[in-house]
Amino acid sequence: MTTDLVSAQSPVLNLRDRLEYPEAGVLSKVLFQDSACQYTLFCLAQGTEISEHTATRNATVQVLEGTGTLTLKGEAVPLTPGAFVFMEANAPHALQASSNLAFLLTLSATV
């Protein structure tokens, strides 16, 4: 069972306070989820790679800090602070963190 970090009773969360980088690999924290969406904070250690995969839901990536490259449908998309990327459901994608990289991933219901 996942405990949401935000809720109707506690609706505000400072994402910077939740950034925590592992020595290697990925650390993810589900901030909130319901039947329509899921918000997850990802912190990747420098050099971490996530191999190509797909998701059955539409998604967005909002980069908070760090740098990396998202390969989306075979095209390289630079990830820098402030970048916002939309990924349609079932779009193949992979990721590499050039430095410690933090982003908010939002999965939403498809229409």
PyMOL commands that place a pseudoatom at each C-alpha (Angstrom):
pseudoatom trace, name=CA, resn=MET, resi=1, chain=A, elem=C, hetatm=0, pos=[0.000, 0.000, 0.000]
pseudoatom trace, name=CA, resn=THR, resi=2, chain=A, elem=C, hetatm=0, pos=[1.322, 3.450, -0.943]
pseudoatom trace, name=CA, resn=THR, resi=3, chain=A, elem=C, hetatm=0, pos=[0.985, 6.375, 1.425]
pseudoatom trace, name=CA, resn=ASP, resi=4, chain=A, elem=C, hetatm=0, pos=[0.423, 9.625, -0.444]
pseudoatom trace, name=CA, resn=LEU, resi=5, chain=A, elem=C, hetatm=0, pos=[2.722, 12.451, 0.597]
pseudoatom trace, name=CA, resn=VAL, resi=6, chain=A, elem=C, hetatm=0, pos=[0.040, 15.037, -0.237]
pseudoatom trace, name=CA, resn=SER, resi=7, chain=A, elem=C, hetatm=0, pos=[-3.686, 14.839, 0.441]
pseudoatom trace, name=CA, resn=ALA, resi=8, chain=A, elem=C, hetatm=0, pos=[-6.792, 16.988, 0.888]
pseudoatom trace, name=CA, resn=GLN, resi=9, chain=A, elem=C, hetatm=0, pos=[-5.797, 17.412, 4.537]
pseudoatom trace, name=CA, resn=SER, resi=10, chain=A, elem=C, hetatm=0, pos=[-2.185, 18.309, 3.690]
pseudoatom trace, name=CA, resn=PRO, resi=11, chain=A, elem=C, hetatm=0, pos=[-2.219, 19.632, 0.096]
pseudoatom trace, name=CA, resn=VAL, resi=12, chain=A, elem=C, hetatm=0, pos=[1.154, 21.441, 0.024]
pseudoatom trace, name=CA, resn=LEU, resi=13, chain=A, elem=C, hetatm=0, pos=[4.553, 19.840, -0.418]
pseudoatom trace, name=CA, resn=ASN, resi=14, chain=A, elem=C, hetatm=0, pos=[7.882, 21.489, -1.210]
pseudoatom trace, name=CA, resn=LEU, resi=15, chain=A, elem=C, hetatm=0, pos=[9.520, 19.219, -3.790]
pseudoatom trace, name=CA, resn=ARG, resi=16, chain=A, elem=C, hetatm=0, pos=[13.015, 20.560, -3.052]
pseudoatom trace, name=CA, resn=ASP, resi=17, chain=A, elem=C, hetatm=0, pos=[12.638, 19.280, 0.511]
pseudoatom trace, name=CA, resn=ARG, resi=18, chain=A, elem=C, hetatm=0, pos=[11.980, 15.785, -0.876]
pseudoatom trace, name=CA, resn=LEU, resi=19, chain=A, elem=C, hetatm=0, pos=[14.966, 15.565, -3.242]
pseudoatom trace, name=CA, resn=GLU, resi=20, chain=A, elem=C, hetatm=0, pos=[17.195, 12.705, -2.151]
pseudoatom trace, name=CA, resn=TYR, resi=21, chain=A, elem=C, hetatm=0, pos=[19.737, 11.142, -4.484]
pseudoatom trace, name=CA, resn=PRO, resi=22, chain=A, elem=C, hetatm=0, pos=[20.862, 7.551, -4.100]
pseudoatom trace, name=CA, resn=GLU, resi=23, chain=A, elem=C, hetatm=0, pos=[24.547, 6.675, -4.478]
pseudoatom trace, name=CA, resn=ALA, resi=24, chain=A, elem=C, hetatm=0, pos=[23.554, 4.716, -7.588]
pseudoatom trace, name=CA, resn=GLY, resi=25, chain=A, elem=C, hetatm=0, pos=[20.329, 4.026, -9.436]
pseudoatom trace, name=CA, resn=VAL, resi=26, chain=A, elem=C, hetatm=0, pos=[16.868, 5.483, -8.926]
pseudoatom trace, name=CA, resn=LEU, resi=27, chain=A, elem=C, hetatm=0, pos=[14.908, 6.622, -5.901]
pseudoatom trace, name=CA, resn=SER, resi=28, chain=A, elem=C, hetatm=0, pos=[11.210, 7.286, -6.535]
pseudoatom trace, name=CA, resn=LYS, resi=29, chain=A, elem=C, hetatm=0, pos=[8.473, 8.559, -4.237]
pseudoatom trace, name=CA, resn=VAL, resi=30, chain=A, elem=C, hetatm=0, pos=[4.781, 8.499, -5.112]
pseudoatom trace, name=CA, resn=LEU, resi=31, chain=A, elem=C, hetatm=0, pos=[3.406, 11.887, -4.057]
pseudoatom trace, name=CA, resn=PHE, resi=32, chain=A, elem=C, hetatm=0, pos=[-0.233, 11.206, -4.868]
pseudoatom trace, name=CA, resn=GLN, resi=33, chain=A, elem=C, hetatm=0, pos=[-2.288, 8.735, -6.863]
pseudoatom trace, name=CA, resn=ASP, resi=34, chain=A, elem=C, hetatm=0, pos=[-5.920, 8.059, -7.638]
pseudoatom trace, name=CA, resn=SER, resi=35, chain=A, elem=C, hetatm=0, pos=[-7.826, 6.384, -10.469]
pseudoatom trace, name=CA, resn=ALA, resi=36, chain=A, elem=C, hetatm=0, pos=[-7.112, 9.296, -12.867]
pseudoatom trace, name=CA, resn=CYS, resi=37, chain=A, elem=C, hetatm=0, pos=[-3.475, 10.171, -12.199]
pseudoatom trace, name=CA, resn=GLN, resi=38, chain=A, elem=C, hetatm=0, pos=[-0.253, 9.437, -10.399]
pseudoatom trace, name=CA, resn=TYR, resi=39, chain=A, elem=C, hetatm=0, pos=[2.475, 11.951, -9.450]
pseudoatom trace, name=CA, resn=THR, resi=40, chain=A, elem=C, hetatm=0, pos=[5.910, 10.486, -8.713]
pseudoatom trace, name=CA, resn=LEU, resi=41, chain=A, elem=C, hetatm=0, pos=[9.134, 12.262, -7.778]
pseudoatom trace, name=CA, resn=PHE, resi=42, chain=A, elem=C, hetatm=0, pos=[12.185, 10.602, -9.347]
pseudoatom trace, name=CA, resn=CYS, resi=43, chain=A, elem=C, hetatm=0, pos=[15.775, 11.195, -8.212]
pseudoatom trace, name=CA, resn=LEU, resi=44, chain=A, elem=C, hetatm=0, pos=[18.440, 9.515, -10.350]
pseudoatom trace, name=CA, resn=ALA, resi=45, chain=A, elem=C, hetatm=0, pos=[22.122, 9.299, -9.488]
pseudoatom trace, name=CA, resn=GLN, resi=46, chain=A, elem=C, hetatm=0, pos=[24.577, 10.576, -12.078]
pseudoatom trace, name=CA, resn=GLY, resi=47, chain=A, elem=C, hetatm=0, pos=[25.207, 7.948, -14.762]
pseudoatom trace, name=CA, resn=THR, resi=48, chain=A, elem=C, hetatm=0, pos=[21.960, 6.068, -14.156]
pseudoatom trace, name=CA, resn=GLU, resi=49, chain=A, elem=C, hetatm=0, pos=[20.235, 4.678, -17.243]
pseudoatom trace, name=CA, resn=ILE, resi=50, chain=A, elem=C, hetatm=0, pos=[16.655, 3.483, -17.571]
pseudoatom trace, name=CA, resn=SER, resi=51, chain=A, elem=C, hetatm=0, pos=[16.338, 1.183, -20.582]
pseudoatom trace, name=CA, resn=GLU, resi=52, chain=A, elem=C, hetatm=0, pos=[13.687, 1.640, -23.244]
pseudoatom trace, name=CA, resn=HIS, resi=53, chain=A, elem=C, hetatm=0, pos=[10.140, 0.886, -22.138]
pseudoatom trace, name=CA, resn=THR, resi=54, chain=A, elem=C, hetatm=0, pos=[6.573, 2.100, -22.642]
pseudoatom trace, name=CA, resn=ALA, resi=55, chain=A, elem=C, hetatm=0, pos=[3.705, 3.149, -20.408]
pseudoatom trace, name=CA, resn=THR, resi=56, chain=A, elem=C, hetatm=0, pos=[0.041, 2.485, -21.059]
pseudoatom trace, name=CA, resn=ARG, resi=57, chain=A, elem=C, hetatm=0, pos=[-0.897, 5.993, -19.884]
pseudoatom trace, name=CA, resn=ASN, resi=58, chain=A, elem=C, hetatm=0, pos=[-0.078, 9.498, -21.108]
pseudoatom trace, name=CA, resn=ALA, resi=59, chain=A, elem=C, hetatm=0, pos=[2.793, 11.012, -19.128]
pseudoatom trace, name=CA, resn=THR, resi=60, chain=A, elem=C, hetatm=0, pos=[4.642, 14.238, -18.535]
pseudoatom trace, name=CA, resn=VAL, resi=61, chain=A, elem=C, hetatm=0, pos=[8.154, 14.809, -17.231]
pseudoatom trace, name=CA, resn=GLN, resi=62, chain=A, elem=C, hetatm=0, pos=[8.947, 18.084, -15.459]
pseudoatom trace, name=CA, resn=VAL, resi=63, chain=A, elem=C, hetatm=0, pos=[12.667, 18.478, -14.731]
pseudoatom trace, name=CA, resn=LEU, resi=64, chain=A, elem=C, hetatm=0, pos=[13.420, 20.044, -11.348]
pseudoatom trace, name=CA, resn=GLU, resi=65, chain=A, elem=C, hetatm=0, pos=[17.225, 19.913, -11.316]
pseudoatom trace, name=CA, resn=GLY, resi=66, chain=A, elem=C, hetatm=0, pos=[20.140, 18.212, -13.021]
pseudoatom trace, name=CA, resn=THR, resi=67, chain=A, elem=C, hetatm=0, pos=[20.707, 17.142, -16.600]
pseudoatom trace, name=CA, resn=GLY, resi=68, chain=A, elem=C, hetatm=0, pos=[20.119, 14.119, -18.751]
pseudoatom trace, name=CA, resn=THR, resi=69, chain=A, elem=C, hetatm=0, pos=[18.758, 12.835, -22.014]
pseudoatom trace, name=CA, resn=LEU, resi=70, chain=A, elem=C, hetatm=0, pos=[15.348, 11.338, -22.689]
pseudoatom trace, name=CA, resn=THR, resi=71, chain=A, elem=C, hetatm=0, pos=[15.178, 9.268, -25.850]
pseudoatom trace, name=CA, resn=LEU, resi=72, chain=A, elem=C, hetatm=0, pos=[11.552, 9.536, -26.951]
pseudoatom trace, name=CA, resn=LYS, resi=73, chain=A, elem=C, hetatm=0, pos=[10.462, 7.568, -30.031]
pseudoatom trace, name=CA, resn=GLY, resi=74, chain=A, elem=C, hetatm=0, pos=[14.117, 7.434, -31.139]
pseudoatom trace, name=CA, resn=GLU, resi=75, chain=A, elem=C, hetatm=0, pos=[14.803, 11.176, -30.745]
pseudoatom trace, name=CA, resn=ALA, resi=76, chain=A, elem=C, hetatm=0, pos=[17.097, 12.657, -28.093]
pseudoatom trace, name=CA, resn=VAL, resi=77, chain=A, elem=C, hetatm=0, pos=[15.420, 15.240, -25.864]
pseudoatom trace, name=CA, resn=PRO, resi=78, chain=A, elem=C, hetatm=0, pos=[17.735, 17.202, -23.554]
pseudoatom trace, name=CA, resn=LEU, resi=79, chain=A, elem=C, hetatm=0, pos=[16.588, 17.284, -19.939]
pseudoatom trace, name=CA, resn=THR, resi=80, chain=A, elem=C, hetatm=0, pos=[17.506, 20.496, -18.117]
pseudoatom trace, name=CA, resn=PRO, resi=81, chain=A, elem=C, hetatm=0, pos=[15.805, 22.341, -15.244]
pseudoatom trace, name=CA, resn=GLY, resi=82, chain=A, elem=C, hetatm=0, pos=[12.432, 23.661, -16.367]
pseudoatom trace, name=CA, resn=ALA, resi=83, chain=A, elem=C, hetatm=0, pos=[12.019, 21.213, -19.264]
pseudoatom trace, name=CA, resn=PHE, resi=84, chain=A, elem=C, hetatm=0, pos=[8.480, 19.861, -19.671]
pseudoatom trace, name=CA, resn=VAL, resi=85, chain=A, elem=C, hetatm=0, pos=[7.986, 16.837, -21.915]
pseudoatom trace, name=CA, resn=PHE, resi=86, chain=A, elem=C, hetatm=0, pos=[4.694, 15.200, -22.926]
pseudoatom trace, name=CA, resn=MET, resi=87, chain=A, elem=C, hetatm=0, pos=[4.771, 11.489, -23.783]
pseudoatom trace, name=CA, resn=GLU, resi=88, chain=A, elem=C, hetatm=0, pos=[1.713, 9.865, -25.306]
pseudoatom trace, name=CA, resn=ALA, resi=89, chain=A, elem=C, hetatm=0, pos=[0.661, 6.428, -24.111]
pseudoatom trace, name=CA, resn=ASN, resi=90, chain=A, elem=C, hetatm=0, pos=[2.748, 3.547, -25.485]
pseudoatom trace, name=CA, resn=ALA, resi=91, chain=A, elem=C, hetatm=0, pos=[5.551, 5.838, -26.758]
pseudoatom trace, name=CA, resn=PRO, resi=92, chain=A, elem=C, hetatm=0, pos=[8.909, 4.052, -26.418]
pseudoatom trace, name=CA, resn=HIS, resi=93, chain=A, elem=C, hetatm=0, pos=[11.304, 6.002, -24.230]
pseudoatom trace, name=CA, resn=ALA, resi=94, chain=A, elem=C, hetatm=0, pos=[14.572, 5.626, -22.303]
pseudoatom trace, name=CA, resn=LEU, resi=95, chain=A, elem=C, hetatm=0, pos=[16.526, 7.924, -20.030]
pseudoatom trace, name=CA, resn=GLN, resi=96, chain=A, elem=C, hetatm=0, pos=[20.100, 8.681, -18.998]
pseudoatom trace, name=CA, resn=ALA, resi=97, chain=A, elem=C, hetatm=0, pos=[21.160, 11.010, -16.169]
pseudoatom trace, name=CA, resn=SER, resi=98, chain=A, elem=C, hetatm=0, pos=[24.278, 13.023, -17.047]
pseudoatom trace, name=CA, resn=SER, resi=99, chain=A, elem=C, hetatm=0, pos=[24.317, 14.484, -13.518]
pseudoatom trace, name=CA, resn=ASN, resi=100, chain=A, elem=C, hetatm=0, pos=[22.115, 13.877, -10.514]
pseudoatom trace, name=CA, resn=LEU, resi=101, chain=A, elem=C, hetatm=0, pos=[18.657, 14.365, -12.035]
pseudoatom trace, name=CA, resn=ALA, resi=102, chain=A, elem=C, hetatm=0, pos=[15.306, 15.050, -10.381]
pseudoatom trace, name=CA, resn=PHE, resi=103, chain=A, elem=C, hetatm=0, pos=[11.953, 15.184, -12.161]
pseudoatom trace, name=CA, resn=LEU, resi=104, chain=A, elem=C, hetatm=0, pos=[8.252, 14.915, -11.506]
pseudoatom trace, name=CA, resn=LEU, resi=105, chain=A, elem=C, hetatm=0, pos=[6.540, 12.207, -13.561]
pseudoatom trace, name=CA, resn=THR, resi=106, chain=A, elem=C, hetatm=0, pos=[2.786, 12.515, -13.997]
pseudoatom trace, name=CA, resn=LEU, resi=107, chain=A, elem=C, hetatm=0, pos=[0.814, 9.600, -15.394]
pseudoatom trace, name=CA, resn=SER, resi=108, chain=A, elem=C, hetatm=0, pos=[-2.727, 10.388, -16.476]
pseudoatom trace, name=CA, resn=ALA, resi=109, chain=A, elem=C, hetatm=0, pos=[-5.695, 8.465, -17.730]
pseudoatom trace, name=CA, resn=THR, resi=110, chain=A, elem=C, hetatm=0, pos=[-5.988, 8.248, -21.517]
pseudoatom trace, name=CA, resn=VAL, resi=111, chain=A, elem=C, hetatm=0, pos=[-9.098, 9.605, -23.141]
for i in range(1, 111): cmd.bond("trace and resi %d" % i, "trace and resi %d" % (i + 1))
show_as sticks, trace
zoom trace
